Amino acid sequence: MATQNDTPKSGSGTKGEAPPPQYSKVALIIGIAGQVGSYLSEFLLDKGYEVYGMSVRSSNFNTQRVDHIYINPRNYAHNARMKLRCSILTDSSLCLRRWIDAISPDEVYNLADQYEVAVSLETPEYPDIVATVAFRLLEAVRSHVSVTGRSHIRYFQSGSSEVFGPQSDKSGYLRMNEKSQFHPWSLYGVSKCAAHWYTVYYREAHGLFACNGILFNPESPRQDWNFVTRKITRAVGRIKMGLQSKLFLGNLLASRDWGFAGDYVEAMWMMLQQGKPDDYVVGMGESHTVDEIMMTAFEYVGLEWRDYVVYDNEIPLRPAGVDQLRGDATKAKEVLGWKAKVGFEKLVEMMVDEDIELAKREKVLVDTGYIDVCNSRVLGTSYLSLLCLLTQCSFFGCLLEVFEMLLG
């Protein structure tokens, strides 16, 4: 898979130098190109792992989240501690088994997802892929262990708070933990339930070291722009730079337990370092509304949100929307020793900072006539990918800096 970052880090190995160091472990990440996958890659590389990643095959570059840590193994094999492979979500167990046999991973992290609940409303059949991928991957791991005897291999399944649905008592909404009842209110949640129970089945029936991590809304500056959190911070950055005048939002009262994806990957890794496999809820233990995110973001940049936010009642609501979801990560804290480092306000500020920097680069292109501000917003993901691509390239990065200095 070609990427733009083929430049070796300092001290790169060349022909005739000492062989590369031995890695502590080998990890395979399914869904490495997503926000959680990118943070997990960084985390494992820092731990001394050799990392293999599989992402969905696409005609466009979709690896921008990991380009900064990717080194082309064809040119700099000694320094390439992360290797990328293309796949499709409908790969058979046999195909996945071939990859696992070739890689011989010590740990497998299944982060493959269909990205958002809204997709399950528009394409009801699509969420079923989430469960199918989990089943086929677990079967591939089981088959690999059966043939090779590598019983030490460990598997992580990424879960979602959407498996719970609305649950409350007289005191209000409950914090969901590992013993809470599954009652999903979306097809996406139903599919995540199936993936969860597939993992439990392979653990109990086949003795795999397999763990479920039920994650409550991982967010970060690398989140997709069409999620409401990133939609807000992206708009705030553009409004601050004069590229956008209004932010249109739907349901402002929906409340979720939002946490930093970079913190969550540590909990995922900790699960696979335990003496026995188990399931864990990972969350902050507090919920915040869309309204709170929006106000925090505008306040951070010194703008009055009432001047820019418009409630759009034409934005469709979910037919069975969940008002509030909140996690109880007591087990993860007590058993794993996990603790989040980034709080709610800091998370929002991190995202706003990133989007202001992105908006600054966008403004340079707008001011110099390379793009039309009226059209740049509707170009969506393709445009943002191109913008990230240009700013990551050293030549264009220098060119943008020159433009910024000329424009004051």
PLY file of the C-alpha trace (Angstrom):
ply
format ascii 1.0
element vertex 408
property float x
property float y
property float z
element edge 407
property int vertex1
property int vertex2
end_header
0.00 0.00 0.00
1.61 3.20 -1.12
1.68 6.16 1.23
3.36 9.52 1.24
5.67 9.01 4.19
8.46 6.91 2.67
11.23 8.94 4.32
13.27 7.04 6.92
13.57 8.25 10.46
16.99 9.34 11.73
19.43 6.45 11.98
17.65 4.45 9.27
19.16 1.10 8.45
20.96 0.63 5.14
22.72 -2.30 3.52
25.64 -3.50 5.60
24.32 -2.23 8.94
23.45 -4.41 11.92
20.21 -6.43 11.65
17.03 -4.90 13.09
16.32 -5.43 16.79
14.09 -8.23 17.97
10.50 -7.22 18.63
8.84 -8.00 21.93
5.61 -9.21 20.27
3.75 -9.16 16.97
0.30 -7.57 16.77
-2.31 -7.67 14.01
-4.81 -4.79 13.94
-7.93 -5.18 11.81
-9.16 -1.67 11.03
-5.81 0.05 11.55
-6.78 3.07 9.44
-9.51 4.21 11.86
-8.96 6.67 14.70
-8.71 3.95 17.37
-6.49 1.84 15.14
-4.07 4.70 14.61
-3.70 5.37 18.35
-3.34 1.65 19.05
-0.59 1.43 16.42
1.36 4.23 18.08
0.87 2.69 21.51
2.08 -0.76 20.46
5.04 0.59 18.52
6.12 2.46 21.65
5.88 -0.87 23.49
8.32 -2.44 21.05
5.79 -4.42 19.02
5.98 -5.23 15.36
2.60 -4.13 14.00
0.67 -5.47 11.03
-2.45 -3.64 10.00
-5.35 -4.50 7.72
-7.64 -1.83 6.33
-10.51 -1.84 3.87
-9.43 -1.82 0.25
-10.16 1.53 -1.42
-9.26 3.32 -4.64
-8.45 6.40 -2.58
-5.82 6.89 0.12
-7.44 6.03 3.44
-4.36 5.70 5.62
-3.82 9.36 6.54
-4.23 8.59 10.25
-1.19 6.28 10.23
0.95 7.85 7.49
3.05 9.67 10.07
4.29 6.38 11.54
4.42 4.33 8.34
7.73 3.56 6.63
7.77 1.80 3.28
9.29 -1.66 4.00
10.44 -2.02 0.39
12.84 0.88 0.79
13.70 0.82 4.50
13.03 -2.71 5.72
15.12 -2.35 8.89
13.02 0.58 10.10
9.59 -0.63 8.98
8.05 -1.79 12.24
4.53 -1.42 10.87
3.28 -3.16 7.75
-0.05 -2.55 6.01
-2.27 -4.96 4.13
-5.44 -4.38 2.14
-8.55 -6.40 2.83
-12.29 -6.36 2.31
-14.91 -6.69 5.00
-16.29 -9.83 3.39
-13.00 -11.77 3.44
-13.60 -15.43 4.26
-12.19 -17.17 7.32
-9.83 -19.03 4.99
-8.46 -15.76 3.58
-8.04 -14.29 7.06
-6.43 -17.56 8.20
-3.79 -17.19 5.47
-2.89 -13.74 6.77
-2.70 -14.97 10.35
-0.55 -17.96 9.33
1.81 -15.65 7.47
2.04 -13.04 10.24
1.94 -15.38 13.29
0.68 -12.61 15.60
0.78 -12.81 19.38
-2.17 -10.45 19.68
-5.09 -9.74 17.32
-7.19 -6.59 17.70
-10.47 -6.52 15.79
-11.48 -2.87 15.39
-13.31 -3.37 12.09
-16.48 -1.32 12.07
-19.08 0.26 9.83
-18.34 3.63 11.43
-21.71 5.04 12.46
-25.20 4.15 13.59
-26.77 6.32 10.86
-25.50 3.92 8.19
-27.56 1.12 9.71
-30.68 3.23 9.20
-29.95 3.94 5.54
-28.62 0.45 4.69
-30.16 -2.03 7.15
-28.19 -5.01 5.80
-24.78 -3.37 6.20
-24.30 -3.58 10.01
-24.44 -7.37 9.75
-20.89 -7.16 8.35
-19.64 -6.12 11.81
-20.75 -9.43 13.30
-19.66 -11.40 10.24
-16.12 -10.03 10.37
-15.86 -10.91 14.08
-17.11 -14.47 13.49
-14.80 -15.11 10.55
-11.79 -13.64 12.31
-12.41 -15.68 15.46
-12.77 -18.82 13.38
-9.52 -18.01 11.57
-7.73 -17.59 14.90
-9.20 -20.84 16.23
-8.14 -22.72 13.11
-4.66 -21.22 13.29
-4.27 -22.26 16.93
-5.60 -25.76 16.20
-3.08 -26.39 13.42
-0.02 -24.60 14.78
-0.48 -25.12 18.51
0.16 -21.41 19.15
-2.31 -21.33 22.03
-0.78 -18.18 23.52
-2.37 -15.97 20.82
-4.78 -13.41 22.29
-7.80 -11.71 20.69
-9.52 -8.40 21.40
-13.01 -7.56 20.12
-14.00 -3.89 20.04
-17.53 -3.43 21.36
-19.90 -0.48 21.61
-22.13 1.16 24.18
-24.92 0.83 21.62
-25.46 -2.75 22.84
-27.18 -1.46 25.98
-29.94 0.87 24.86
-31.85 3.05 27.34
-31.91 1.77 30.90
-32.96 3.69 34.00
-34.49 3.40 37.44
-36.26 5.83 39.76
-33.02 7.73 40.36
-32.42 8.30 36.66
-30.25 6.80 33.94
-27.97 3.96 35.01
-24.27 3.57 34.45
-23.76 0.52 32.28
-21.30 -2.17 33.41
-20.40 -5.71 32.39
-23.52 -7.14 34.08
-25.99 -4.69 32.53
-28.62 -6.10 30.21
-28.08 -5.86 26.45
-31.05 -4.13 24.83
-29.84 -2.41 21.62
-32.01 0.19 19.92
-30.20 0.17 16.58
-29.25 -2.45 14.02
-25.65 -1.45 14.58
-26.07 -2.25 18.28
-27.65 -5.60 17.42
-24.67 -6.48 15.24
-22.24 -5.46 17.99
-24.18 -7.74 20.37
-23.63 -10.64 17.98
-19.89 -9.87 17.76
-19.75 -9.77 21.57
-21.39 -13.18 21.96
-19.31 -14.73 19.18
-16.26 -13.71 21.22
-17.70 -15.20 24.41
-18.58 -18.42 22.56
-15.08 -18.90 21.14
-13.62 -18.19 24.57
-15.79 -20.69 26.39
-16.23 -23.37 23.73
-12.76 -23.36 22.16
-10.62 -21.97 24.95
-9.40 -18.91 23.05
-7.98 -16.03 25.05
-10.61 -13.62 23.77
-11.76 -10.37 25.40
-14.56 -7.92 24.70
-13.96 -4.22 25.33
-17.28 -2.36 25.44
-16.15 1.15 24.50
-18.19 4.23 25.27
-17.80 6.69 22.38
-14.07 7.01 21.72
-13.35 10.48 20.30
-10.24 12.37 19.23
-8.91 14.93 16.77
-8.75 11.98 14.32
-12.49 11.30 14.47
-14.37 11.30 11.16
-15.80 14.74 10.38
-19.38 13.45 9.97
-19.64 12.40 13.64
-21.36 15.10 15.65
-18.35 15.80 17.89
-16.02 16.41 14.96
-18.76 18.19 13.01
-18.93 20.72 15.85
-15.19 21.24 16.33
-14.60 21.35 12.58
-17.25 24.06 12.24
-15.83 26.03 15.18
-12.40 26.02 13.56
-13.79 27.19 10.22
-15.99 29.85 11.83
-13.01 31.14 13.79
-11.05 31.47 10.53
-13.92 33.13 8.67
-14.61 30.15 6.38
-18.08 29.31 7.69
-20.89 31.38 9.16
-23.34 28.85 10.64
-23.40 25.44 12.31
-26.56 23.40 11.78
-27.34 20.82 14.46
-30.20 18.43 15.16
-30.83 16.87 18.56
-28.82 18.91 21.10
-30.03 16.92 24.12
-28.60 13.52 23.20
-26.10 12.61 25.92
-23.15 10.24 25.65
-20.08 9.14 27.61
-17.33 10.62 25.41
-13.68 9.71 26.09
-10.30 10.06 24.41
-9.52 7.22 22.00
-5.83 7.45 22.93
-6.71 6.53 26.52
-8.95 3.66 25.50
-6.26 1.79 23.55
-4.25 1.37 26.75
-7.20 -0.40 28.35
-7.52 -2.65 25.29
-3.87 -3.65 25.55
-4.15 -4.21 29.31
-6.99 -6.70 28.77
-4.69 -8.94 26.74
-1.93 -8.84 29.38
-4.06 -10.44 32.10
-3.82 -14.00 33.38
-7.27 -14.91 32.09
-9.60 -13.45 29.45
-12.63 -11.39 30.42
-14.92 -8.59 29.28
-14.60 -4.96 30.35
-16.53 -1.70 29.99
-14.30 1.25 29.12
-15.71 4.74 29.65
-15.40 7.95 31.61
-18.36 7.39 33.90
-19.91 10.73 33.01
-22.17 11.82 30.19
-22.38 15.13 28.34
-24.93 16.42 25.86
-24.27 17.59 22.32
-25.23 21.02 23.66
-22.36 20.88 26.19
-19.83 19.95 23.53
-20.99 22.78 21.33
-20.87 25.39 24.10
-17.49 24.20 25.37
-16.00 24.41 21.87
-17.29 27.93 21.16
-16.31 29.20 24.61
-12.78 27.84 24.13
-12.22 30.09 21.09
-13.99 33.11 22.59
-17.09 33.03 20.41
-20.76 33.31 21.42
-22.41 30.15 20.16
-25.84 31.78 19.85
-24.51 33.88 16.98
-23.65 30.83 14.89
-25.68 27.75 15.87
-28.94 27.00 14.09
-31.27 24.19 15.12
-32.27 22.28 12.01
-35.46 20.31 12.56
-35.09 18.75 9.12
-32.12 16.68 10.28
-33.68 13.21 10.68
-33.79 11.71 14.14
-33.30 8.02 14.81
-36.56 6.06 14.95
-35.51 4.67 18.36
-33.02 7.16 19.65
-31.32 6.65 23.01
-31.30 9.81 25.12
-28.37 8.93 27.35
-25.61 6.33 27.63
-23.05 6.30 30.42
-20.43 3.70 31.31
-19.18 2.26 34.58
-15.50 1.32 34.16
-15.01 0.27 37.80
-13.91 -3.23 36.79
-11.33 -1.90 34.31
-9.95 0.43 36.95
-9.79 -2.18 39.71
-8.67 -5.24 37.73
-6.58 -3.66 34.98
-5.42 -0.59 36.86
-6.61 1.57 33.95
-7.26 5.28 34.37
-8.17 7.88 31.76
-5.78 10.82 31.43
-7.86 13.18 29.26
-11.08 14.67 30.63
-14.10 15.99 28.73
-13.06 19.64 28.42
-9.49 18.76 27.48
-10.77 16.38 24.81
-12.95 19.07 23.23
-10.08 21.57 23.36
-7.73 19.08 21.67
-10.22 18.59 18.87
-10.79 22.32 18.43
-7.04 23.00 18.34
-6.62 20.42 15.57
-9.49 21.83 13.55
-8.27 25.40 13.89
-4.93 24.32 12.45
-6.74 22.53 9.64
-8.86 25.61 8.99
-5.74 27.79 8.84
-4.34 25.63 6.07
-7.68 25.64 4.31
-7.79 29.43 4.51
-4.40 29.68 2.79
-5.78 27.65 -0.12
-8.96 29.74 -0.20
-7.12 33.09 -0.05
-4.77 32.08 -2.85
-7.64 30.94 -5.07
-6.83 27.23 -5.07
-10.26 26.31 -3.71
-13.63 28.02 -3.49
-14.80 28.54 0.08
-18.39 28.02 -1.08
-17.55 24.55 -2.38
-14.86 23.35 0.03
-17.36 22.44 2.74
-19.44 20.17 0.55
-16.45 18.24 -0.77
-16.42 16.39 2.54
-14.09 13.53 3.25
-12.31 13.58 -0.12
-11.44 17.23 0.31
-10.26 16.77 3.90
-8.14 13.80 2.86
-6.54 15.87 0.11
-5.91 18.74 2.51
-4.30 16.39 5.05
-2.29 14.80 2.26
-0.93 18.13 1.08
-0.07 19.38 4.55
1.74 16.14 5.44
3.96 16.42 2.33
7.10 18.40 3.18
7.05 20.45 -0.05
3.45 21.55 0.29
3.90 22.09 4.01
6.71 24.56 3.32
4.67 26.14 0.53
1.71 26.68 2.87
4.00 28.25 5.48
5.27 30.70 2.87
1.71 31.59 1.90
0.80 32.13 5.54
3.75 34.49 6.05
2.92 36.45 2.89
-0.69 36.79 3.98
0.32 37.85 7.49
0 1
1 2
2 3
3 4
4 5
5 6
6 7
7 8
8 9
9 10
10 11
11 12
12 13
13 14
14 15
15 16
16 17
17 18
18 19
19 20
20 21
21 22
22 23
23 24
24 25
25 26
26 27
27 28
28 29
29 30
30 31
31 32
32 33
33 34
34 35
35 36
36 37
37 38
38 39
39 40
40 41
41 42
42 43
43 44
44 45
45 46
46 47
47 48
48 49
49 50
50 51
51 52
52 53
53 54
54 55
55 56
56 57
57 58
58 59
59 60
60 61
61 62
62 63
63 64
64 65
65 66
66 67
67 68
68 69
69 70
70 71
71 72
72 73
73 74
74 75
75 76
76 77
77 78
78 79
79 80
80 81
81 82
82 83
83 84
84 85
85 86
86 87
87 88
88 89
89 90
90 91
91 92
92 93
93 94
94 95
95 96
96 97
97 98
98 99
99 100
100 101
101 102
102 103
103 104
104 105
105 106
106 107
107 108
108 109
109 110
110 111
111 112
112 113
113 114
114 115
115 116
116 117
117 118
118 119
119 120
120 121
121 122
122 123
123 124
124 125
125 126
126 127
127 128
128 129
129 130
130 131
131 132
132 133
133 134
134 135
135 136
136 137
137 138
138 139
139 140
140 141
141 142
142 143
143 144
144 145
145 146
146 147
147 148
148 149
149 150
150 151
151 152
152 153
153 154
154 155
155 156
156 157
157 158
158 159
159 160
160 161
161 162
162 163
163 164
164 165
165 166
166 167
167 168
168 169
169 170
170 171
171 172
172 173
173 174
174 175
175 176
176 177
177 178
178 179
179 180
180 181
181 182
182 183
183 184
184 185
185 186
186 187
187 188
188 189
189 190
190 191
191 192
192 193
193 194
194 195
195 196
196 197
197 198
198 199
199 200
200 201
201 202
202 203
203 204
204 205
205 206
206 207
207 208
208 209
209 210
210 211
211 212
212 213
213 214
214 215
215 216
216 217
217 218
218 219
219 220
220 221
221 222
222 223
223 224
224 225
225 226
226 227
227 228
228 229
229 230
230 231
231 232
232 233
233 234
234 235
235 236
236 237
237 238
238 239
239 240
240 241
241 242
242 243
243 244
244 245
245 246
246 247
247 248
248 249
249 250
250 251
251 252
252 253
253 254
254 255
255 256
256 257
257 258
258 259
259 260
260 261
261 262
262 263
263 264
264 265
265 266
266 267
267 268
268 269
269 270
270 271
271 272
272 273
273 274
274 275
275 276
276 277
277 278
278 279
279 280
280 281
281 282
282 283
283 284
284 285
285 286
286 287
287 288
288 289
289 290
290 291
291 292
292 293
293 294
294 295
295 296
296 297
297 298
298 299
299 300
300 301
301 302
302 303
303 304
304 305
305 306
306 307
307 308
308 309
309 310
310 311
311 312
312 313
313 314
314 315
315 316
316 317
317 318
318 319
319 320
320 321
321 322
322 323
323 324
324 325
325 326
326 327
327 328
328 329
329 330
330 331
331 332
332 333
333 334
334 335
335 336
336 337
337 338
338 339
339 340
340 341
341 342
342 343
343 344
344 345
345 346
346 347
347 348
348 349
349 350
350 351
351 352
352 353
353 354
354 355
355 356
356 357
357 358
358 359
359 360
360 361
361 362
362 363
363 364
364 365
365 366
366 367
367 368
368 369
369 370
370 371
371 372
372 373
373 374
374 375
375 376
376 377
377 378
378 379
379 380
380 381
381 382
382 383
383 384
384 385
385 386
386 387
387 388
388 389
389 390
390 391
391 392
392 393
393 394
394 395
395 396
396 397
397 398
398 399
399 400
400 401
401 402
402 403
403 404
404 405
405 406
406 407
